[in-house]
Amino acid sequence: MVYLYAMLRQRSILLFLLVVNILGTIYGFIWYGNQLKETSPIFWPFVPDSPMACLFFVFVLIAFLRKRNWGLIEALAIVTLMKYGIWAVVVNAIMIYVKGPIGLMGYMLMLSHFAMAVQGLLYAPFYRIKKWHFAVAAIWTLHNDAIDYLFWQMPRYGIMHLFVEEIGYFTFWLSIVTLCLTYYYCLRENRKQFSL
């Protein structure tokens, strides 16, 4: 395990992940383009969930490359990467169960979102999150759920609209679970920590 964390802090790995996450962020904002055109500007920060998660991680990686920690951005990154990474995998799995194969793009989305969740968690020992950072990330995440499912700003994807109540309920509890995991990996006493 120590070897893995030594590898994760290598400059070449951080640069590779930075490029991948920048490209993923750009692609994600393009993917949400049509929905953003039809969305009131007040909701824009809360509509492109996965691209925002990747954007937070882009800033985390920039800080890591400078041997720095930006705790608030780290808190937003780990919570949203895990939440939306898992969310996309589960929603696509539901679509496969209900309507069958989802095509190459759907499977690519599942794989890339799973990788989002994994990278957020893998870097947890390097984060330096304080309780107020965690509180802001919790408010952001739960507020985002309210915007998505009370103001109907959730992603428009496949047959998701047929299961809005169920997905909204699942999303709320997924937020709670990711917040608990973030607390466990980033705030509890005696947690595993590595320096950059």
N, C-alpha and C positions, 0 to 999 in steps of 0.2 A: 504494500500500500504506500509506503514511503517513496518508493520508486515512481509510482504513478503521480504523486503530488510533486515530486521533483521535476517530472516531465511536464506537468501542467503549467509550471511557472516559467518554462523556457521561453525565451523571446520568440523563437520561430513558431512555437505552438500558439502563443498569444497573437502573433501577427496573422497566422493562418485563420484563427477563429475570428479575428477582427475583420478580415476580408470577407469571410463566409457570412458573418452577421450583418455587415454593411450591405452585401448583395441581397441577403434575405429580407432586410428591412426595406430596401428599395422595391424588391419584388412584392412584398406584402402591401406596401402603400399603393402600388399599381393595382394589385388584386382588389383592393378596397375602393379604387377610383370611382366607379359608378355609384356605389353606395354613398361615398362622401359628397358627390355632386348633388345628391338628393337630400343631404342631411344638413340641418341647421348648423351654422358654424359653432354654436355654443356646445354642441355635442362632439365636434371633431376629435378632441383628445381621447374620447372614450369609445370611438367606433373601431379604429384599426387596432384591435387588442394585441394580436401576435406581433405585428410590426413595432408597436410601442415597446413590447417586452424585449424584442431584439435590439431596439434602439437604446433602451436602458443598459443592456449588456454591452453594447458598443462603447458606451461611456465608461463602464466598469473596466473593459479591456484597455481602453486608452489610459485610464488611471493606473492600471497594473503595469502597463508598459513604461510608465513614468515612476514605478515603484511607490505608488500612492494608493490610498483607499478613500473612496467617496461613499461613506456608509449609507447615506440616504438613497443614492442611486443603486447601491448594492442590494438594499432591502427591496426596492421596487423591482429590481431585476430578478432576484431569486423567486419572489412571490409570483410575479407575472409569468416568468419563464415556465415554472412548474405548473401553474394553473392552466395557462392557455396551451402549453404543450400537451398535458394530459387531456384537457378538454377536447382538443381537436382529434386526438386518437379515439376517444370514446364516442364522440359524435359521428365520426366516420365509420366506426365499428357498428353503431346503430344503423347507419344508412346501409351498410353491407347486409346486416341482418334483415332489414325491412325490404330493401329493393334489389339486393344482389350486388354484383361487382360494381365498383365505383370508378373504374378506369385508372389509367396510369397516373394522371394528375392527382386523383384522390389518394392513391397509395403513396405517392411522393409527399403529399401534404402530411399523411400520417407519419412517415419516416422522419421528415424534417421537424415536425412538431415534437415527436418523441425525443429527438436529439436536443431540441430546445430545453425540455425538462431535465434531461440528463446533464447538460452543460451547466445549467443553473445550480443543480445540486452538487456536482463535482467540485465546483469552485467554492462551496460553502466554507471550508476551513480557511480560506484566504480573506473572507469578508470580515469587516470590523463594524458590525451593525450595533447601534445603541438602541435603547428602548424607545426613544422618541422617533428614530428612523423607522423602527418596526411599527409604531403607532400610525405614522403617516402612510406607510405602505398598506396597512390594514384599512385605513379610511379610504384610500384611493381604490383599493380592490373591491371593497363592499359597495362603495359609491358607484363604481363601474357596473356592478351587478344591477343596482337599482336603475341606472341609466339604460342598460341593455333591456331589462325585462319589464320595467314599469313604463318606460318611454319608447319601447319598441325599437331600440337602436342595436339589437343583436345582429351578428353577421347574417347576411342573406346567403344561404348556402343549401343547395339541394332541397330535400324535403323537410328541413329543420322546422319550417313554419307549422308543420302538422303536430309537432311535439313541444311547442313553446313552454307550456306549463311544466312539463316533466324536465326539460332541459334547464329551464330557469331554476327549478328546485335543486337539481343536481349541481348546477353551477354555484349556487349559494353554498352548499355543503363542501364543494370542491375548494372554494375560497377558504372556508374554515380549516379544512385539512391542510392546505398549503401554508396557511398562517401558522398552524401548529407545528408543521415540519420546519418552517423557517425558524420559529422560536427554538425548537429542539436543536437544530444544527448550528444556529448562529448566536443564540443568547443564553442558553443554559450554562450553568457553572460546569467546569471540567470538560468543556467541549473540545474536540480536536481542533487545533489551530496550527497553521503553517504561515511562515512569513514569505513575502515576495522575494 
